[in-house]
Amino acid sequence: MAKLYFRYGAMNSGKSTALMQVAYNYEERGMRVLVMKPSVDTKGGDKLVSRLGVTRLVDIAVTPKLDILELVRDLLTRAPAPACILTDESQFFTPEQVEQLLRITVELNIPVIAYGLRTDFSLKGFPGSTRLLELAHAVEEMKTICFCGRKATCNGRKVNGEFVFEGDQVVIDQGGDVEYVSLCAQCYFKARDDFYRRHPRITV
């Protein structure tokens, strides 16, 4: 039976690069892949963009209301089944869409590999990621390092070069003002403590 895989990691852990490598491996062997990403991820437009500079066109930009299972069923009436479905930024899928990815593996026997973040900049789970952790047949961590050299497990948000720990969960494509970095837990909590010392009226 095909399986649903969730490969998660902090920022800069090479998720998009790994996805494109998997797609290349399939296609080099003459197999078709289907690459998706949520439409809310406007970074890169209709492309996946790796920090290494590698890009790839997305086959399907998934809107929040799109039924992915029904979409794939419809595609199968007009084309051969893909050997694999690959999804990037999977934390932005709705919980219902994650269940649809699982049903694709169970009912259509097509493996799905979903890449994404586990938690946001305030250590809260994304709804899509939480559902993937609940439903995936296999969960695999992709590792990266903090500036200090320790293993990074947290995601920090910087606005104008300063760490922030308040704001909307999803802030994408805001130009150079907003950036995300991977941090170890020690550096994350140090930055958060510093933030709340400077903003004593804000509570965690």
Secondary structure, DSSP 8 states (H G I E B T S, - for coil): ---EEEEE--TTS-HHHHHHHHHHHHHHTT--EEEEEETT--TTTTEEE-TTS-EEE-SEEE-TT--HHHHHHHHHTTS---SEEEESSGGGS-HHHHHHHHHHHHHS---EEEEE-SB-TTS-B-HHHHHHHHH-SEEEE---B-TTSSB--EEEEEETTEEE--S-S-----GGGEEEEEE-HHHHHHHHHHHHHH-TTS--
